[in-house]
Amino acid sequence: MLKESDYVKIRIAVPLSHADIIREVLGKNGAGVQGNYEYCSGSYRQTGRFRPKAGACPSIGKVGNIETVTEEVIETICRKDKIKQVIAAVIKVHPYEEPAIDIIPRLEIE
């Protein structure tokens, strides 16, 4: 039988230069706790693409130009009661004006 988990999965795309900073902030704020382990995460590289529109203040690239960035996608779990604190802390240190952050529900086996 499946039940809704007390945890969500967080997935964050970040330029390589800030991956370690994001992992540290996730761990310090309580994400990535799994049993007797903490600071747990996994990651993979991807190519991010975007074009900043007028009014944007991009940390990478220029308004009107299509940009390509090698990013690291970091995934971890987080208790639902900590998610607001964790995401707020990530946004403070993330270099993107509008970071790509997914919060994904999880299921567990009863």
C-alpha positions as CSV (number, residue, x, y, z in Angstrom):
1,M,0.0,0.0,0.0
2,L,1.2,3.5,-0.8
3,K,0.8,6.5,1.4
4,E,1.8,10.2,1.1
5,S,5.2,10.9,2.5
6,D,6.2,13.4,5.1
7,Y,9.0,14.4,2.7
8,V,9.2,16.1,-0.7
9,K,12.0,16.0,-3.2
10,I,13.7,19.3,-4.0
11,R,15.4,19.7,-7.4
12,I,17.4,22.9,-8.0
13,A,19.3,23.9,-11.2
14,V,22.3,26.1,-10.4
15,P,25.5,27.2,-12.3
16,L,28.5,25.0,-11.4
17,S,30.1,27.9,-9.6
18,H,27.4,27.8,-6.9
19,A,26.7,24.1,-6.5
20,D,28.7,23.6,-3.3
21,I,27.1,26.7,-1.8
22,I,23.6,25.4,-2.5
23,R,24.4,22.0,-1.1
24,E,25.8,23.6,2.1
25,V,22.7,25.8,2.5
26,L,20.4,22.8,2.0
27,G,22.2,20.8,4.6
28,K,22.5,23.6,7.2
29,N,18.7,24.2,6.9
30,G,17.7,20.6,7.5
31,A,17.2,19.2,3.9
32,G,18.9,15.9,3.0
33,V,18.3,14.1,6.3
34,Q,17.8,10.4,5.7
35,G,17.8,8.2,8.7
36,N,21.1,8.5,10.5
37,Y,22.6,10.6,7.6
38,E,22.5,14.3,6.8
39,Y,23.6,16.5,3.9
40,C,22.4,13.7,1.5
41,S,22.0,14.7,-2.1
42,G,22.6,13.7,-5.7
43,S,23.4,15.7,-8.7
44,Y,23.9,15.7,-12.4
45,R,24.9,18.2,-15.1
46,Q,22.6,19.8,-17.6
47,T,22.7,22.6,-20.2
48,G,20.4,25.5,-19.2
49,R,19.1,27.8,-21.9
50,F,17.3,31.1,-21.6
51,R,16.9,34.6,-23.0
52,P,16.5,37.4,-20.5
53,K,13.7,39.8,-21.5
54,A,13.6,43.6,-21.0
55,G,13.4,44.4,-17.3
56,A,15.5,41.3,-16.3
57,C,18.7,41.6,-14.3
58,P,20.6,38.5,-15.4
59,S,23.6,37.3,-13.4
60,I,24.8,35.5,-16.5
61,G,24.4,36.9,-20.1
62,K,22.7,39.9,-21.5
63,V,19.1,41.0,-22.0
64,G,17.9,39.9,-25.5
65,N,20.6,37.3,-26.0
66,I,20.0,33.5,-25.8
67,E,22.4,32.1,-23.2
68,T,23.7,28.6,-22.6
69,V,25.0,27.7,-19.2
70,T,26.4,24.4,-17.8
71,E,24.4,23.8,-14.6
72,E,24.4,21.2,-11.9
73,V,21.0,19.9,-10.9
74,I,20.9,19.1,-7.2
75,E,18.3,16.7,-5.8
76,T,17.6,16.1,-2.1
77,I,14.7,15.2,0.2
78,C,13.2,17.5,2.8
79,R,10.6,17.2,5.5
80,K,7.4,19.2,4.6
81,D,7.6,21.2,7.8
82,K,11.0,22.6,6.8
83,I,10.4,23.3,3.1
84,K,9.6,27.1,3.4
85,Q,12.8,27.7,5.5
86,V,14.9,25.6,3.1
87,I,13.7,27.3,-0.1
88,A,14.0,30.8,1.5
89,A,17.6,30.1,2.4
90,V,18.4,28.7,-1.1
91,I,16.9,31.8,-2.8
92,K,19.1,34.1,-0.7
93,V,22.3,32.5,-2.1
94,H,21.2,31.4,-5.5
95,P,22.8,33.6,-8.2
96,Y,19.8,33.5,-10.6
97,E,17.2,36.2,-10.4
98,E,14.5,33.5,-10.8
99,P,16.0,30.1,-9.8
100,A,14.5,26.9,-11.2
101,I,13.4,25.0,-8.1
102,D,11.0,22.0,-8.2
103,I,9.2,20.7,-5.1
104,I,8.0,17.2,-5.9
105,P,5.6,15.1,-3.7
106,R,6.7,11.7,-2.7
107,L,5.0,8.4,-1.8
108,E,6.1,5.7,0.6
109,I,5.3,2.1,1.1
110,E,3.3,1.3,4.2
